[in-house]
Amino acid sequence: MAVVDDRWQDAPPREPGESRPFERQPPQDLAAEQSVLGGMLLSKDAIADVVETLTTADFYKPAHALVFDTILGLYAGGEPADVVTVAAELDRSGSLGRAGGSVYLHTLTSAVPTAANASFYAQIVAEKAVLRRLVEAGTRIVQLGYGGNEGQVGGGEVDEIVDRAQAEIYEVTERRTTEDYVVLEELLQPTMDEIDAIASRGGQSAGVPTGFADLDALTNGFHPGQMIIVAARPGVGKSTLALDIARNASVKHKMATCIFSLEMSKTEITMRLLSAEAQIRLAHMRAGTMSEQDWQRIVRRMSEISDAPLFIDDSPNMTMMEIRAKARRLKQRNDLKMIVLDYLQLMTSGKKVESRQQEVSEFSRQMKLLAKELEVPVIAISQLNRGPEQRTDKRPMLSDLRESGSLEQDADMVILVNRPDAWESDDPRAGEADLIIAKHRNGPTTTISVAHQLHYSRFTDLAQQ
């Protein structure tokens, strides 16, 4: 039976000029916009205050956006930005008429009560801009919800539509409204500033530090937008290594980190963290045979551990969409700095796919997009296939990544974990492990040797054994 929405069928015809609720004027405050620009034209200090709050896209009136952009151009070039210079610059570019003319610029300065309140006026303009983006996002979400056939706006799986709707709201709250493209000239100075900052720190980690000296020296830490694969055969210690990196970031450096675990429970992860931090044998914890000294070591470390901004989610059967939604909330509320996913082969999309390889390829692409969207490094733990076990040389290779070649293509870095004593217990290098950097998009590939202390559920630098 067809359902027809006839709520408007009997509505009276509209009078000329009458608008329905859907045709209302977008949120804006032209007086506040005028006051912001007037304050900027009167005071150089006001410009410095306003640029921290507003961008060109925040102005509702195009003429105001044009004037704002011109003021910023003069300010950035070290030139004075007043009515005369701004009018001259607009005239030179042929935009003075579109900005309202010289008379309108004088009107802006006379309309502002005082330049000292420019930052307050800027906040009003910014809030109206957020509301406009919210209206725009709401319109797009309505279109998604009403989307019909495959290929139309809103077409596709319901979960995908919900995910896109969440992304729309996230972009509003993050105020990420800049253009997708940036001319190279605008990228040079920020890049030079970053290089200078690294040099001023003596080359110390600019990203999220891993806790391993040689690895940090090679990578300069894990950086926003990177996807890092940590892979090994079962029982070698891939999850332990990832937990070590998460523990170092959250406990030692107070960087908010989230572990999405599809393998271990929250209690098991916490137990491993306590074992590594307090240097208590994990087996003694599990067996309930801890000594009095063990308990004292835990108490001494408890204060620092409890203050760590580490979040653990062990929800079963998590989909990538759920992980993205949770990660967005953590980014907004807790300034998330890193995500660990343990582990890739346990994930499921919850929908029919042609092959498992295709499904893992989709996970890989979504993880890379998540890293770029939230501007955090994402560490994805993965299993290797049986290739190393079938070779004389047991060292893993990039081609051993299981189920999808997309993992090695999408990843910025692939770390393969190898323990010689996992294959031969009497190996001369027993107690050591190799972190094989099999792919490194921003640097060389190499092998870093560390010590494994799996009885404490951790890896350490060789010098710290």
C-alpha positions as CSV (number, residue, x, y, z in Angstrom):
1,M,0.0,0.0,0.0
2,A,1.4,3.4,-0.9
3,V,1.8,6.0,1.8
4,V,1.2,9.6,0.7
5,D,2.3,12.6,2.8
6,D,-0.8,14.9,2.3
7,R,0.0,17.4,5.1
8,W,0.5,20.2,2.6
9,Q,-2.3,19.3,0.2
10,D,-5.0,21.3,2.0
11,A,-2.7,24.2,3.0
12,P,-3.8,27.6,1.9
13,P,-1.9,29.1,-1.1
14,R,1.0,31.3,-0.1
15,E,0.7,35.1,-0.4
16,P,3.4,36.8,-2.5
17,G,6.6,37.1,-0.5
18,E,5.5,34.6,2.1
19,S,8.0,31.9,2.9
20,R,7.7,28.5,4.4
21,P,10.0,27.4,7.2
22,F,12.4,25.7,4.8
23,E,13.0,29.0,3.0
24,R,14.2,31.0,6.0
25,Q,17.3,33.2,5.8
26,P,20.4,31.5,7.0
27,P,21.8,32.5,10.4
28,Q,23.9,35.7,10.1
29,D,24.7,38.9,11.9
30,L,25.7,41.6,9.4
31,A,26.2,44.2,12.1
32,A,28.7,42.0,13.8
33,E,30.5,41.4,10.5
34,Q,30.7,45.2,9.9
35,S,32.0,45.7,13.5
36,V,34.7,43.1,13.0
37,L,35.9,44.6,9.7
38,G,35.7,48.2,11.2
39,G,37.8,47.2,14.1
40,M,40.4,45.5,11.9
41,L,40.6,48.7,9.7
42,L,41.2,50.8,12.8
43,S,43.6,48.6,14.8
44,K,46.5,46.3,13.9
45,D,46.0,44.6,17.2
46,A,42.4,43.8,16.3
47,I,43.6,42.0,13.2
48,A,45.8,39.8,15.3
49,D,42.9,38.9,17.6
50,V,40.4,38.3,14.8
51,V,42.6,36.0,12.7
52,E,42.7,33.5,15.5
53,T,38.9,33.2,15.3
54,L,37.7,33.8,11.8
55,T,38.4,32.6,8.2
56,T,37.2,34.2,5.0
57,A,34.5,31.5,4.7
58,D,32.9,32.6,8.0
59,F,31.4,35.8,6.5
60,Y,27.9,35.6,5.2
61,K,28.1,38.7,3.0
62,P,30.5,38.2,0.0
63,A,31.6,41.8,0.1
64,H,32.6,41.4,3.7
65,A,34.6,38.2,2.9
66,L,36.4,40.2,0.2
67,V,37.3,43.0,2.5
68,F,38.5,40.6,5.2
69,D,40.7,38.7,2.7
70,T,42.2,42.0,1.5
71,I,43.0,43.1,5.1
72,L,44.7,39.7,5.8
73,G,46.8,40.0,2.6
74,L,48.1,43.4,3.6
75,Y,48.7,42.3,7.2
76,A,50.6,39.2,6.1
77,G,52.8,41.3,3.9
78,G,53.7,43.7,6.7
79,E,51.7,46.6,5.1
80,P,49.3,48.8,7.0
81,A,45.7,47.8,6.6
82,D,43.4,50.9,6.9
83,V,40.6,52.4,4.8
84,V,43.0,54.0,2.3
85,T,45.3,51.0,1.8
86,V,42.5,48.5,1.6
87,A,40.6,50.6,-0.9
88,A,43.7,51.0,-3.0
89,E,44.4,47.2,-2.9
90,L,40.8,46.4,-3.9
91,D,40.9,49.0,-6.7
92,R,44.2,47.5,-8.0
93,S,42.6,44.0,-8.1
94,G,39.4,45.4,-9.7
95,S,37.3,44.4,-6.8
96,L,36.5,47.7,-5.1
97,G,33.0,47.9,-6.6
98,R,32.2,44.4,-5.4
99,A,33.3,45.4,-1.9
100,G,30.9,48.3,-1.8
101,G,33.3,51.1,-2.8
102,S,35.4,53.5,-0.7
103,V,32.3,55.0,0.9
104,Y,31.3,51.6,2.3
105,L,34.8,51.1,3.8
106,H,34.4,54.4,5.7
107,T,31.0,53.3,6.8
108,L,32.6,50.2,8.4
109,T,34.9,52.2,10.5
110,S,32.2,54.6,11.6
111,A,29.8,51.8,12.5
112,V,32.1,50.1,15.0
113,P,31.7,51.3,18.7
114,T,35.3,50.4,19.6
115,A,38.1,48.3,18.0
116,A,38.9,46.8,21.4
117,N,35.8,44.6,21.1
118,A,36.8,43.1,17.8
119,S,37.5,39.7,19.2
120,F,34.0,39.6,20.8
121,Y,32.3,40.6,17.5
122,A,34.4,37.9,15.8
123,Q,33.1,35.3,18.1
124,I,29.5,36.2,17.1
125,V,30.4,35.9,13.4
126,A,32.0,32.6,14.0
127,E,29.0,31.2,15.9
128,K,26.7,32.3,13.1
129,A,29.0,30.6,10.6
130,V,28.8,27.3,12.5
131,L,25.0,27.5,12.6
132,R,25.0,28.1,8.8
133,R,27.2,25.0,8.3
134,L,24.9,23.1,10.6
135,V,21.9,24.1,8.5
136,E,23.8,23.1,5.3
137,A,24.8,19.8,6.9
138,G,21.2,19.1,8.0
139,T,20.1,19.7,4.4
140,R,22.6,17.2,3.1
141,I,21.6,14.7,5.8
142,V,18.0,15.1,4.8
143,Q,19.0,14.4,1.2
144,L,20.9,11.3,2.4
145,G,17.9,10.1,4.3
146,Y,15.6,10.5,1.3
147,G,18.1,9.2,-1.2
148,G,16.6,6.7,-3.5
149,N,18.1,4.3,-6.0
150,E,21.8,3.2,-6.1
151,G,23.9,6.0,-7.5
152,Q,21.7,8.8,-6.3
153,V,22.4,11.0,-3.3
154,G,21.7,8.8,-0.3
155,G,21.8,5.6,-2.3
156,G,23.6,2.6,-0.7
157,E,23.7,0.8,2.6
158,V,22.0,2.3,5.6
159,D,25.2,2.0,7.7
160,E,27.1,3.9,5.0
161,I,24.4,6.6,5.0
162,V,24.6,6.9,8.8
163,D,28.4,7.1,8.6
164,R,28.2,9.9,6.1
165,A,25.7,11.8,8.2
166,Q,28.0,11.5,11.2
167,A,30.9,12.8,9.1
168,E,28.8,15.8,8.1
169,I,28.1,16.8,11.7
170,Y,31.8,16.1,12.6
171,E,33.0,18.5,10.0
172,V,30.6,21.2,11.4
173,T,32.0,20.8,14.9
174,E,35.6,20.7,13.7
175,R,34.9,23.8,11.5
176,R,36.9,22.2,8.7
177,T,35.7,24.4,5.9
178,T,38.9,25.1,4.1
179,E,39.4,24.3,0.4
180,D,40.5,20.8,-0.5
181,Y,43.3,22.3,-2.7
182,V,46.1,24.6,-1.6
183,V,48.6,26.3,-3.9
184,L,52.2,25.3,-3.2
185,E,53.2,28.8,-2.3
186,E,51.0,28.6,0.8
187,L,52.5,25.3,1.9
188,L,56.2,26.4,1.7
189,Q,56.3,28.6,4.8
190,P,54.5,26.1,7.2
191,T,56.8,23.3,5.9
192,M,59.9,25.5,6.6
193,D,58.5,26.3,10.0
194,E,58.1,22.6,10.7
195,I,61.6,21.8,9.6
196,D,62.9,24.6,11.8
197,A,60.9,23.4,14.8
198,I,62.4,19.9,14.4
199,A,65.9,21.3,14.2
200,S,65.3,23.5,17.3
201,R,64.3,20.4,19.2
202,G,67.6,18.8,18.4
203,G,65.8,16.3,16.1
204,Q,63.6,15.0,18.9
205,S,60.3,13.4,18.0
206,A,57.8,15.7,16.6
207,G,55.1,13.1,16.3
208,V,53.8,10.6,18.8
209,P,56.9,8.9,20.3
210,T,57.1,5.1,20.2
211,G,59.4,4.7,23.2
212,F,62.1,3.0,21.2
213,A,65.1,5.2,20.6
214,D,66.2,3.9,17.3
215,L,62.6,3.7,15.9
216,D,62.0,7.3,17.0
217,A,65.3,8.4,15.4
218,L,64.2,6.8,12.1
219,T,60.6,8.0,12.0
220,N,60.7,11.1,14.2
221,G,57.6,9.6,15.8
222,F,54.3,8.6,14.3
223,H,52.6,11.5,12.6
224,P,49.0,12.6,12.0
225,G,47.4,11.0,9.0
226,Q,49.7,8.0,9.0
227,M,48.6,4.4,8.9
228,I,51.1,2.0,10.4
229,I,50.8,-1.7,10.1
230,V,52.4,-3.9,12.8
231,A,52.4,-7.5,11.7
232,A,53.8,-10.9,12.7
233,R,52.9,-14.5,13.0
234,P,50.8,-15.6,16.0
235,G,52.7,-15.6,19.3
236,V,55.6,-13.5,18.2
237,G,54.4,-10.3,20.0
238,K,52.8,-7.9,17.5
239,S,50.0,-6.9,20.0
240,T,52.6,-6.5,22.8
241,L,54.6,-4.1,20.6
242,A,51.5,-2.0,19.7
243,L,50.5,-1.9,23.4
244,D,54.1,-0.8,24.3
245,I,53.7,2.2,21.9
246,A,50.3,3.0,23.2
247,R,51.6,2.8,26.8
248,N,54.5,5.0,26.1
249,A,52.3,7.7,24.5
250,S,49.6,7.7,27.2
251,V,51.6,7.0,30.4
252,K,54.9,8.6,29.6
253,H,53.8,11.5,27.4
254,K,50.1,12.0,28.5
255,M,48.9,11.8,24.9
256,A,45.3,10.5,24.6
257,T,45.3,7.1,23.0
258,C,42.5,4.7,22.2
259,I,42.9,0.9,21.8
260,F,40.1,-0.9,19.9
261,S,40.6,-4.5,20.8
262,L,38.7,-7.3,19.1
263,E,41.1,-9.9,20.5
264,M,41.8,-9.2,24.2
265,S,39.4,-8.0,26.9
266,K,39.8,-4.7,28.8
267,T,41.0,-6.7,31.9
268,E,43.6,-8.6,29.9
269,I,44.9,-5.4,28.3
270,T,45.1,-3.6,31.7
271,M,46.9,-6.6,33.2
272,R,49.5,-6.5,30.5
273,L,50.0,-2.8,31.0
274,L,50.4,-3.2,34.7
275,S,52.9,-6.1,34.1
276,A,55.0,-3.9,31.7
277,E,54.9,-0.8,33.9
278,A,55.6,-2.4,37.3
279,Q,57.8,-5.2,35.8
280,I,55.8,-8.0,37.4
281,R,55.6,-11.3,35.6
282,L,52.3,-11.6,33.8
283,A,52.1,-15.3,34.7
284,H,52.2,-14.4,38.4
285,M,49.4,-11.9,38.0
286,R,47.2,-14.5,36.2
287,A,48.0,-17.2,38.7
288,G,47.5,-15.0,41.7
289,T,51.0,-15.7,43.0
290,M,52.3,-12.2,43.3
291,S,54.8,-11.5,46.1
292,E,54.6,-8.6,48.6
293,Q,57.2,-6.8,46.6
294,D,55.1,-7.2,43.5
295,W,52.2,-5.6,45.2
296,Q,54.4,-2.7,46.4
297,R,55.7,-2.1,42.8
298,I,52.1,-1.9,41.5
299,V,51.1,0.6,44.2
300,R,54.1,2.8,43.4
301,R,53.2,2.9,39.7
302,M,49.5,3.1,40.2
303,S,49.3,6.9,40.4
304,E,51.0,7.6,37.1
305,I,49.2,4.8,35.4
306,S,45.8,6.0,36.6
307,D,46.4,9.5,35.2
308,A,47.2,8.2,31.7
309,P,44.7,9.3,29.1
310,L,44.3,5.7,27.7
311,F,40.9,4.5,26.5
312,I,40.2,0.8,25.8
313,D,37.2,-0.5,23.9
314,D,36.7,-4.3,23.7
315,S,33.2,-4.3,22.2
316,P,32.7,-7.5,20.2
317,N,32.1,-7.5,16.5
318,M,32.9,-3.9,16.0
319,T,32.5,-2.6,12.5
320,M,34.7,0.1,10.9
321,M,31.7,2.5,11.0
322,E,31.4,2.0,14.8
323,I,35.1,2.6,15.3
324,R,35.0,5.8,13.2
325,A,32.0,7.1,15.2
326,K,33.7,6.4,18.6
327,A,37.0,7.8,17.4
328,R,35.4,11.0,16.3
329,R,33.8,11.5,19.7
330,L,37.1,10.9,21.5
331,K,38.8,13.4,19.2
332,Q,36.3,16.0,20.0
333,R,36.2,15.4,23.8
334,N,39.7,14.3,24.6
335,D,42.0,15.5,21.8
336,L,42.8,12.0,20.7
337,K,46.4,11.6,19.5
338,M,46.6,8.0,18.4
339,I,44.5,4.9,17.6
340,V,45.4,1.3,17.9
341,L,43.3,-1.4,16.3
342,D,43.9,-5.0,17.4
343,Y,43.6,-6.7,15.1
344,L,42.6,-6.4,11.5
345,Q,41.7,-10.0,10.6
346,L,39.0,-10.1,13.4
347,M,37.1,-7.2,11.8
348,T,33.9,-7.7,9.9
349,S,31.9,-5.3,7.7
350,G,28.6,-6.9,8.7
351,K,27.5,-7.1,5.1
352,K,27.8,-9.4,2.1
353,V,31.0,-9.0,0.1
354,E,32.5,-10.9,-2.9
355,S,35.6,-12.0,-1.0
356,R,37.4,-11.6,2.2
357,Q,40.3,-10.0,0.3
358,Q,37.9,-7.3,-0.9
359,E,36.6,-6.7,2.6
360,V,40.1,-6.3,4.0
361,S,40.9,-3.9,1.2
362,E,38.0,-1.8,2.2
363,F,39.1,-1.8,5.9
364,S,42.5,-0.7,4.8
365,R,41.2,2.2,2.8
366,Q,38.8,3.3,5.6
367,M,41.6,3.2,8.2
368,K,43.8,5.5,6.0
369,L,40.8,7.8,5.6
370,L,40.2,7.8,9.3
371,A,43.8,8.7,10.0
372,K,43.6,11.7,7.6
373,E,40.1,12.8,8.8
374,L,41.0,12.8,12.5
375,E,44.6,13.8,11.9
376,V,46.0,11.1,14.1
377,P,48.3,8.1,13.4
378,V,46.4,4.8,13.2
379,I,48.3,1.6,14.2
380,A,46.6,-1.5,12.7
381,I,47.8,-4.9,13.9
382,S,47.7,-7.6,11.3
383,Q,48.6,-11.3,11.0
384,L,51.0,-12.6,8.5
385,N,50.4,-15.7,6.4
386,R,52.3,-18.9,6.8
387,G,55.0,-17.8,4.4
388,P,57.8,-17.4,7.0
389,E,57.2,-20.9,8.4
390,Q,57.6,-22.5,5.0
391,R,60.9,-20.8,4.2
392,T,64.4,-21.7,5.5
393,D,64.9,-18.0,6.3
394,K,62.1,-17.3,8.8
395,R,62.3,-13.6,8.5
396,P,59.0,-12.2,7.4
397,M,58.6,-10.2,4.2
398,L,56.2,-7.5,3.0
399,S,54.5,-10.0,0.7
400,D,53.6,-12.1,3.8
401,L,50.8,-9.7,4.8
402,R,47.6,-11.7,5.0
403,E,44.5,-11.4,2.9
404,S,45.1,-8.2,0.9
405,G,47.8,-6.4,-1.0
406,S,45.9,-3.2,-0.2
407,L,47.5,-3.2,3.2
408,E,51.0,-2.6,1.9
409,Q,49.7,-0.1,-0.6
410,D,47.7,2.0,1.8
411,A,50.1,1.9,4.8
412,D,52.7,4.6,5.3
413,M,54.8,2.3,7.3
414,V,54.9,-1.5,7.8
415,I,56.7,-3.0,10.8
416,L,57.2,-6.7,10.7
417,V,58.1,-8.3,14.1
418,N,60.5,-11.2,14.1
419,R,61.9,-13.2,17.1
420,P,64.7,-15.6,16.2
421,D,64.0,-17.6,19.4
422,A,60.3,-18.1,18.3
423,W,61.6,-20.6,15.7
424,E,64.7,-22.0,17.6
425,S,64.7,-21.7,21.3
426,D,68.5,-22.1,21.5
427,D,69.1,-19.4,18.9
428,P,72.2,-17.3,19.7
429,R,70.0,-14.2,19.7
430,A,67.5,-15.5,22.2
431,G,65.9,-12.6,24.0
432,E,66.2,-10.3,21.0
433,A,63.6,-9.2,18.4
434,D,63.8,-7.5,15.1
435,L,61.5,-4.7,14.1
436,I,61.8,-4.9,10.3
437,I,60.7,-1.6,8.7
438,A,59.6,-3.2,5.5
439,K,57.9,-0.1,4.2
440,H,58.6,3.5,5.1
441,R,57.0,6.1,2.9
442,N,58.9,9.0,4.5
443,G,62.3,7.5,5.0
444,P,64.6,4.5,4.6
445,T,63.7,0.8,5.3
446,T,65.9,-0.9,7.9
447,T,65.9,-3.4,10.7
448,I,65.9,-2.3,14.4
449,S,67.0,-4.7,17.1
450,V,65.2,-4.6,20.4
451,A,65.0,-6.8,23.5
452,H,61.8,-8.7,24.3
453,Q,60.7,-9.3,27.8
454,L,57.5,-11.1,27.1
455,H,57.3,-12.4,30.7
456,Y,56.8,-8.7,31.5
457,S,54.6,-8.3,28.4
458,R,56.9,-5.7,26.8
459,F,59.7,-4.9,24.4
460,T,62.6,-2.5,25.4
461,D,65.6,-0.9,23.8
462,L,68.6,-3.3,23.9
463,A,70.5,-1.0,26.2
464,Q,67.7,-1.1,28.8
465,Q,67.7,-4.9,29.4
